[in-house]
Amino acid sequence: MDAIDTKGTAARGVAWAEFEQEAPELAARVRARFERTLHHVLATLRADGAPRVSGTEVQFYGRHLTIGSMPGAVKARDLQRDGRFALHANPGEVTREGAEEAMGDGDAKVAGTAVEVTDPGELEAFREVGVPPGPFHLF
């Protein structure tokens, strides 16, 4: 999948479906880690280029990994301006005593370039997975 970055040049990205096809076992493990807990950590770039970290939820919709946001949230504005991101899966509740057990099945991070979904039909179809009523951003 090719996307156009903010400078108008082609940026190579790999859709989640391609990742599943190329590395099915790894993709399944990474997906399981993201589905294990609700909240994760998203890193975006501020307008001045500094990093910003935000809590976020992700969902797998069809064969896509999606990031949603309330309308006008700073993380959404960051992604609209510059789609580069890094996403770290929440390892769950971890104490120092239980860290080895909690992380026994590994850690998961994903980085890439987010592309906003703006088609009204696609946004409405996404509501099937339980998006709260009202406007939202979807990447």
Residue pairs with C-beta under 8 A, 6 or more apart in sequence:
1 13
1 14
1 15
1 18
2 10
2 11
2 12
2 13
3 10
3 11
3 13
3 83
3 113
3 115
4 10
4 11
5 11
5 82
5 83
5 113
6 81
6 82
6 83
11 113
13 112
13 113
13 115
14 22
14 112
15 63
15 64
16 27
16 60
16 63
16 64
16 65
17 63
17 64
19 26
19 27
20 27
20 28
20 63
29 105
29 106
29 108
30 89
30 108
30 110
31 60
31 65
32 105
33 89
33 91
33 105
33 106
33 107
33 108
34 40
34 58
34 60
34 65
34 89
34 108
34 110
35 60
36 89
36 90
36 92
37 89
37 90
37 91
37 92
38 57
38 90
39 55
39 56
39 57
39 90
40 55
40 56
40 57
40 58
40 87
40 88
40 89
40 90
41 53
41 54
41 55
41 56
41 87
41 88
41 90
42 53
42 54
42 55
42 56
42 67
42 75
42 85
42 86
42 87
43 51
43 52
43 53
43 85
43 86
43 87
43 88
44 51
44 52
44 54
44 75
44 78
44 79
44 82
44 84
44 85
45 51
45 52
45 78
45 81
45 82
45 84
46 52
46 78
47 78
47 81
52 74
52 75
52 78
54 73
54 74
54 75
56 67
56 68
56 69
56 75
56 87
57 67
57 68
58 65
58 66
58 67
58 68
58 87
59 65
59 66
59 68
59 129
60 66
61 126
61 129
65 110
66 117
66 126
66 138
66 139
67 79
67 85
67 87
67 114
67 138
67 139
68 131
68 136
68 137
68 138
68 139
69 75
69 76
69 79
69 136
69 137
69 138
69 139
70 76
70 136
70 137
71 134
71 135
71 136
71 137
73 137
76 137
76 139
79 85
79 114
79 116
79 137
79 139
80 116
80 137
83 113
83 114
83 115
83 116
83 139
84 111
84 112
84 113
84 114
85 111
85 112
85 113
85 114
86 109
86 110
86 111
87 109
87 110
87 111
88 107
88 108
88 109
89 107
89 108
89 109
91 102
91 103
91 107
92 102
93 102
94 102
94 103
95 102
114 139
115 139
116 137
116 138
116 139
117 123
117 126
117 138
117 139
122 138
123 136
123 138
126 138
